[in-house]
Amino acid sequence: MGNSYIVDAVRTPRGKGKKRGTLASVHPQELSAATLKAIQERNGVDPKAVEEVVLGCVSQVADQAACIARYAVMAAHWPKEVPGYTVNRFCGSGLQALNNVANHVASGAMDLAVGGGVESMSRVKMGDDMVGLDFSIGNEKIASHYNLVPQGISADLIATKYDISREEADRFAESSQIKANNAVKNGYFKKSIVPIKLDDGTIVTEEENPRIESDYAFLSGLGPVFKTIGEKELDAIALRSYPEIKKINHIHTLGNSSGIVDGAAALLVANDDGLKKYGLKPRAKILATVATGEDPTIMLTGPVSASQKALKAAGLSVNDIDLWEINEAFASVVLYVKKTLGIDEAKINVNGGAMALGHPLGATGAILTGTVLDELERRDLKYGLITLCIGGGMGIATIIERLKN
């Protein structure tokens, strides 16, 4: 295998995933098209040279139906010869799209490609793609065999099994808000953000989801979201797989879980031939791209095994990683990964995470990659690791090495 490099990374701001969210009026194909246009303009790339566009998207119905990657290419008015395909690895979709592209170019099958993701949660609700399935458990036959429960129950199960308290979760959520607001205030995200123009002429450039008022006092007053449905039936299902646990402690609230938002991202990836052929300068080298499987009941522990596998592939240790982006789907997930791997919290999600900024499902992995690359450059650091927990019991991770040009 050859090398794969990140030439550039761009993304939209994130708007609240509600009817009145800042990006709710924008079709998701247009969000992605904006990132493709930015990749073209910022790097002087002839789009004819792009041999593939791969986008992650979770809810592939309604406005996100069919093949939104191909539609984004057309919406960007790129040449008809540029193909595109869409991938769905649940919350890891955006990172999987990048990993696919990285492996495409490293193999020599192509020299230049784009990986990214998109999710408009205001226009396509989470779960809309589960037609014919019970949203609470999914596939009935699989669910009964593996004791499947919704992710919130799994997150609370992690908290219970690994002794993560409600206070720890709320303190971490508060720190996410503080770091995110600091990053916005100081313009740390501006390098990658693509302004989005609305039909009324408004230009959206700022993150909509962070809440300054979300301090510990506010967060600790919120009620647990999954307690009622858990105690009614779902806790008992989960505990069939964990009989040593007598009762699930429900610690997750709207404040220490990820926000529902809209967003899109794109990364330009090349191999050595592509860099030379098109006169491009790489910002980072992709060192490892992995995915792993875990117990589907507890479901969200995958970032540990994925990170370990990625570190082994890259020949690195936990302490070698300068910055970690661990998706804040739920506070317990990040705290579990931190404790299990022994990561210095000062290296984790240094500009906040999904509890403050939101989690646009299929786009998040791509967004986090750009975020960690920008911050590695700002701090003059070297290695970044991006990892996400994934529904169905999976994990995904990517390691990048920032390059000095």
Secondary structure as UniProt FT lines:
FT   STRAND          5..11
FT   STRAND          15..16
FT   TURN            19..20
FT   TURN            22..25
FT   HELIX           28..43
FT   HELIX           47..49
FT   STRAND          53..56
FT   HELIX           62..64
FT   HELIX           68..75
FT   TURN            76..77
FT   TURN            80..81
FT   STRAND          84..87
FT   HELIX           90..92
FT   HELIX           93..106
FT   TURN            107..108
FT   STRAND          112..120
FT   TURN            121..123
FT   TURN            126..129
FT   TURN            131..132
FT   TURN            135..137
FT   HELIX           140..146
FT   HELIX           151..161
FT   TURN            162..163
FT   HELIX           166..185
FT   TURN            186..192
FT   STRAND          196..197
FT   TURN            199..200
FT   STRAND          203..204
FT   TURN            212..213
FT   HELIX           216..219
FT   TURN            220..221
FT   HELIX           227..229
FT   HELIX           230..234
FT   HELIX           235..239
FT   TURN            243..244
FT   STRAND          261..270
FT   HELIX           272..278
FT   STRAND          284..293
FT   TURN            296..298
FT   HELIX           302..314
FT   HELIX           318..320
FT   STRAND          323..326
FT   HELIX           331..341
FT   HELIX           345..347
FT   TURN            350..351
FT   HELIX           354..357
FT   TURN            361..363
FT   HELIX           364..379
FT   STRAND          383..390
FT   TURN            391..393
FT   STRAND          394..402
//
